[in-house]
Amino acid sequence: MIAVDRPARGSDLTTVDLRREVPGYSARRDRFSLVEIPRVRCLMIDGRGDPNTEPAYTDAVATLYPMAYALRSRSRDRHGTDVRVMPLEALWWADDPSAFTTRRDKSRWHWTVLMLVAPWLDADDVAAAADAVAARGRGLRLADLRHDDLDEGLVMQTLHVGPYDAEGPVLARMHDVEIPERGLTMTGRHHEIYLGDPRRAAPERLRTILRQPVRPAP
């Protein structure tokens, strides 16, 4: 897991932006880059079905955001560090990979929505944050929340700008051209990082990092 320096307890409050500390939170449009991603700790909630119509997905997102802000408050109070809330992310997979690139059959998708957590925040911090969120009557899927590691290693990623439903050609190029031409093969799950708040941005302004774990082809 990545280590990020922070001040000792009792020292002056400092601010940490993990997007500057953890590789992989920037990408360029039309450029397919290889990045080595360290093992990180995340808040995660699992589910299945079309994210546009499945209430469990909406409830999962609505649980992660207040948890992230509660953990930010916890980090300031307990650890003396104001850590910026990270973007919403999601892992996506299906039994048939074409469900992503051609048919886009979202009813067959599985997903894990997640947010990266600062490495100094432990299980006690997560439990305290969950209690705070529950006390405010939020976090409909707190019972399904996991605090777990994500270890992707080598990935290929690029930036997509525009609606999520327009990702298909970009993913097809990544999967069918860019990855095999570099002597690689896909491993792990399709990963998306939503730069900005996807609940508020207009579709044409959405900025999404598309990431695929890879390894050398046999």
ABEGO torsion letter per residue (X at the ends): XBBBBBBBBGBBBBBBBAAAABBGABBBBGBBBBBBBBBBBBBBBBBBEBAAABAAAAAAAAAAAAAAAAAAAAAAAAAGBBBBBBBBBBBBBBABAAAAAAAGBAAABBBBBBBBBBAABBAAAAAAAAAAAAAAGBGAAAAABBBBBBBAEBBBBBBBBEBAAAAAAAAAAAAAAAAAAAGBBBBEBBBBBBBEBAAABBAAABBBBBBBBBBBBX
